[in-house]
Amino acid sequence: MKDFSVWPGVLIVFFVAITILTIFPSQHKQCIDRNSAIIEELQKNEADGETIKNKGYEIGTGCRTDTNFILTE
């Protein structure tokens, strides 16, 4: 009998998992990307750091509870 190693199988599973996660991003990530335009607009308008921090927190918690969340200014 030949002595087979499990490492090739582990590597194949690892690369397949990474490929699938890269091709199909999570809904949470899509929600954050959709709402990040507001943060970018605040940064262009040179808003204070506290406002940007609070809006980022709102996006994070809003997208965690509902992936269809849309931040209002």
C-alpha positions as CSV (number, residue, x, y, z in Angstrom):
1,M,0.0,0.0,0.0
2,K,1.1,3.5,-0.7
3,D,1.3,6.1,2.0
4,F,-1.1,8.9,0.9
5,S,-0.9,12.4,2.4
6,V,-4.1,14.4,3.2
7,W,-2.4,17.8,2.4
8,P,-3.3,17.9,-1.3
9,G,-7.0,17.4,-0.4
10,V,-6.8,20.0,2.3
11,L,-5.3,22.5,-0.1
12,I,-7.9,21.8,-2.8
13,V,-10.7,22.3,-0.3
14,F,-9.1,25.5,0.9
15,F,-8.7,27.0,-2.6
16,V,-12.2,26.1,-3.6
17,A,-13.7,27.7,-0.5
18,I,-11.7,30.9,-1.0
19,T,-12.8,31.0,-4.7
20,I,-16.5,30.6,-3.8
21,L,-16.3,33.3,-1.1
22,T,-14.6,35.7,-3.5
23,I,-17.0,35.2,-6.3
24,F,-20.1,35.5,-4.1
25,P,-19.7,38.3,-1.6
26,S,-21.8,38.3,1.5
27,Q,-25.0,40.3,1.7
28,H,-23.6,42.2,4.7
29,K,-20.6,43.3,2.7
30,Q,-22.9,44.4,-0.2
31,C,-25.0,46.4,2.3
32,I,-21.9,48.2,3.7
33,D,-20.6,49.0,0.2
34,R,-24.0,50.4,-0.8
35,N,-24.0,52.8,2.1
36,S,-20.3,53.8,2.0
37,A,-21.1,56.5,-0.5
38,I,-22.5,58.6,2.3
39,I,-19.3,58.3,4.3
40,E,-17.2,59.2,1.2
41,E,-19.4,62.3,0.7
42,L,-18.9,63.4,4.3
43,Q,-15.2,63.0,3.9
44,K,-15.2,65.2,0.8
45,N,-17.2,67.8,2.7
46,E,-14.6,67.6,5.5
47,A,-17.1,66.7,8.2
48,D,-15.7,66.2,11.7
49,G,-14.4,62.8,12.7
50,E,-17.1,62.2,15.3
51,T,-19.9,62.5,12.6
52,I,-18.1,60.1,10.3
53,K,-17.5,57.7,13.1
54,N,-21.2,57.8,14.1
55,K,-22.4,57.3,10.6
56,G,-20.0,54.3,10.1
57,Y,-21.4,52.8,13.3
58,E,-24.9,53.3,12.1
59,I,-24.1,51.5,8.8
60,G,-22.4,48.6,10.7
61,T,-25.3,48.1,13.1
62,G,-28.0,48.7,10.5
63,C,-26.5,46.2,8.0
64,R,-26.1,43.7,10.7
65,T,-29.8,43.7,11.6
66,D,-31.1,44.2,8.0
67,T,-29.0,43.6,4.9
68,N,-31.4,45.9,3.0
69,F,-30.6,48.8,5.3
70,I,-30.1,52.3,3.6
71,L,-28.6,55.1,5.7
72,T,-30.3,58.4,5.6
73,E,-28.4,61.6,6.2
